Amino acid sequence: MSGNTIEKILLKKMHRKKNIRTQIDDLAIEGLAQSLQSVGQLVPIRVRSVDDLFEITDGGRRYLAALKL
């Protein structure tokens, strides 16, 4: 992966880095999951390559919501 390209990456190959958010609202994540289910993902999750995995740099809540599907 190089530069600003859009690629499909399996969720199991992604991991979250330490998040600055101290709390995650489960109800909001559930609502986002429902939105992903009905509308799809409009904004991609941004990642960077770390070894053979991908670290999420932007979109941690979208990632958590996608895991619920």
C-alpha positions in Angstrom: 0.0 0.0 0.0 1.5 3.3 -1.0 0.3 6.9 -0.7 -3.4 7.7 -0.6 -4.9 4.6 -2.3 -8.1 2.8 -1.4 -7.8 -0.9 -1.0 -10.0 -3.6 0.6 -8.3 -5.0 3.7 -9.7 -7.8 5.9 -10.8 -6.6 9.3 -8.7 -9.3 10.9 -5.6 -7.7 9.4 -6.3 -4.4 11.2 -5.7 -3.4 14.7 -6.4 -0.3 16.7 -3.6 1.8 18.2 -4.0 3.3 21.6 -7.0 5.6 21.3 -7.1 9.0 22.9 -10.8 8.5 23.6 -11.3 7.5 27.3 -14.7 6.0 26.7 -16.5 4.4 23.8 -20.3 4.8 23.7 -21.6 1.3 22.9 -25.0 2.7 21.9 -23.3 5.1 19.3 -21.3 2.2 18.0 -24.4 0.1 17.6 -26.1 3.0 15.7 -23.1 3.3 13.5 -23.2 -0.4 12.8 -26.8 -0.2 11.8 -25.9 2.7 9.4 -23.1 0.6 7.9 -25.5 -2.2 7.4 -28.2 -0.1 5.6 -26.1 2.6 3.8 -22.6 1.1 3.6 -19.3 2.7 4.6 -19.1 6.2 3.1 -15.8 7.2 4.6 -12.9 4.7 4.5 -10.9 3.6 7.5 -7.4 5.0 7.2 -4.5 2.7 8.1 -0.8 2.5 7.9 1.2 -0.6 7.3 3.0 -2.1 10.3 4.8 -5.3 9.6 2.3 -7.6 8.0 -0.8 -5.9 9.6 -2.4 -2.5 9.4 -2.7 0.0 12.2 -5.8 2.1 12.2 -5.0 5.8 12.2 -8.4 7.2 11.5 -11.8 5.5 11.8 -11.5 3.5 15.0 -15.3 3.8 15.7 -16.1 2.7 12.1 -13.8 -0.3 12.7 -15.6 -1.2 16.0 -19.0 -0.9 14.2 -17.9 -3.1 11.3 -16.9 -5.8 13.8 -20.5 -5.9 15.0 -21.8 -6.9 11.6 
